[in-house]
Amino acid sequence: MLRAALASVTLLLVDAWAALAQDTKPAPPIPESKPPTASPPVQDVSLSWLWFVLAAVLLVAAIYFVMQRRRPPTRR
């Protein structure tokens, strides 16, 4: 069993090494139409990820408070 696990891990690492060592094409050059430090205009900034994070935090907080209310009181 241990030999099979060792062989499979070795094969996985060799395949991962071969996949990472493949020749890739370089990225195309970035056009110099804007200075490199220019920020995008306000209307181009997407804040949908912020709403997702806020909803996830509120959901986790709600689950935590519900579970705290359902927990039996501790004995002292």
C-alpha positions as CSV (number, residue, x, y, z in Angstrom):
1,M,0.0,0.0,0.0
2,L,2.8,2.4,0.9
3,R,4.7,1.6,-2.3
4,A,1.6,2.3,-4.4
5,A,1.2,5.7,-2.6
6,L,4.8,6.5,-3.0
7,A,4.8,5.6,-6.7
8,S,1.6,7.6,-7.4
9,V,3.0,10.7,-5.6
10,T,6.3,10.4,-7.5
11,L,4.4,10.1,-10.8
12,L,2.2,13.1,-9.9
13,L,5.3,15.2,-9.1
14,V,7.0,14.2,-12.3
15,D,3.9,15.0,-14.4
16,A,3.5,18.3,-12.6
17,W,7.2,19.1,-13.3
18,A,6.7,18.3,-17.0
19,A,3.6,20.4,-17.2
20,L,5.3,23.4,-15.6
21,A,8.4,23.0,-17.7
22,Q,6.5,23.3,-21.0
23,D,7.5,26.2,-23.2
24,T,5.0,29.1,-23.1
25,K,4.6,32.1,-25.3
26,P,5.6,35.4,-23.8
27,A,2.9,37.9,-23.1
28,P,2.3,40.5,-25.8
29,P,3.8,44.0,-25.0
30,I,1.6,46.4,-23.1
31,P,0.7,49.5,-25.2
32,E,2.0,52.7,-23.7
33,S,-1.1,54.7,-24.2
34,K,-1.4,55.6,-20.5
35,P,1.3,56.2,-17.9
36,P,2.0,53.0,-15.9
37,T,0.7,54.6,-12.7
38,A,-2.6,55.7,-14.1
39,S,-5.7,54.5,-12.2
40,P,-8.8,53.4,-14.2
41,P,-11.7,55.9,-14.3
42,V,-14.2,55.5,-11.5
43,Q,-17.0,54.2,-13.8
44,D,-14.6,51.4,-14.9
45,V,-14.0,50.1,-11.4
46,S,-16.2,47.1,-10.5
47,L,-17.2,46.7,-6.9
48,S,-19.3,43.5,-7.3
49,W,-16.6,41.6,-5.4
50,L,-17.1,43.9,-2.4
51,W,-20.9,43.1,-2.3
52,F,-20.1,39.4,-2.4
53,V,-17.6,39.6,0.5
54,L,-20.1,41.7,2.5
55,A,-22.9,39.2,1.9
56,A,-20.6,36.3,2.9
57,V,-19.5,38.0,6.1
58,L,-23.1,38.8,7.1
59,L,-24.1,35.1,6.3
60,V,-21.3,33.8,8.5
61,A,-22.2,36.2,11.3
62,A,-25.8,35.2,11.1
63,I,-25.0,31.4,11.2
64,Y,-22.6,32.1,14.2
65,F,-25.3,33.9,16.2
66,V,-27.9,31.3,15.5
67,M,-25.6,28.5,16.5
68,Q,-24.7,30.4,19.7
69,R,-28.4,30.7,20.6
70,R,-29.0,27.0,20.1
71,R,-26.0,26.0,22.2
72,P,-27.0,24.7,25.7
73,P,-25.9,26.9,28.6
74,T,-22.6,25.9,30.3
75,R,-22.5,24.6,33.8
76,R,-20.3,26.3,36.4
